[in-house]
């Protein structure tokens, strides 16, 4: 039972990891004007991804300011996800 719960948590953390990666890539594509945010589909996609990530980013952004104009909260969240996955795998699955 605990092993299947651990696998589910690892899977959900992995999905969130990929959502963060997609958000970072989208922000680069928007910054370099590859994707036009005036497009309704692109705007909806960005809004959907922001709704998924902002609850995690908002508390961190209060304590971690951008460094040289670069938001490093996605990097910190990715590190936290990988650490959590490692803890779950070592304690719950095996």
N, C-alpha and C positions, 0 to 999 in steps of 0.2 A: 504494500500500500504506500509506504513512504517513498519507495523507489519510483513508483509511477507519478506521485506528486512532485518529486524532484525532477523527473523528466519533463513534466508539464511546465514547471517553473523555468527550467533551462530553455525550453522551447519558446516560452513567452518572452524571456529576456533576449533570446536570439532574434525574435521578430522585432522587438523594440530597437535592438542594435541596428538592424537593417533599415528601419524607419529613420533613425538618426543619420545613417549614411546617405540615404536618399535625400533627406533635408539639406545636408551639407552640399551635396552635388547640385541640387536645385538652386541653392543660394549662390553658388559659383556661376551657374549657367545664367541666372538672372543678373548677377553683377556684371558679367561680360556680354550681356545683351544677346545671348543665344536664345533664351526664352523670353518672350514678351509677356509681362505680367498683365497687360491690358487684355490679353486673351482670356475669356471667361473660364475655359477649361483649365488653363494653367493657374489662374487665380484660385479656382476651387480646389485644385490639388494642393497648392501651397497652404491654403486655409485649413484643409483637412489634416495635413501633416503638422501644422502649427498647433492645432487643437490636441493632437496626440502628444506633442513634446513639451508644450508650454507648462503644463502642471509640474513637470520635473525641472525644467529650466528656471522657472520664475524664482523659487526659493534660493537657488544657487547664484543667480544673477545679482541678488541683493548683497552677497558676500564676496563675489568674484567679479571684479570689474574687467572690462575688455583690456587686453594688453596690446598697445599700439593700434587700437581700433579693431582688433580681432577678438571675437567672442570665443573663449576657450571652453565654455560650458559643455559643448558636445564632446570634447575630448575627455573631460572629467567624467561625464556620464558614461562614456564608452569604457573607460578604465574601471569605473564602479560596476558596470554590467559584467565585465570579464572577471573581476574579483568575485562577485556574487555567484557567477556560474561555477567558478572553481570551487568555492566553498560548498555549494549545493552538490556538485558532483562528488567531492571528496567525503561529504558527511551523509548525504541522503541516498545517493545512488549506489555507492560501493561500500 
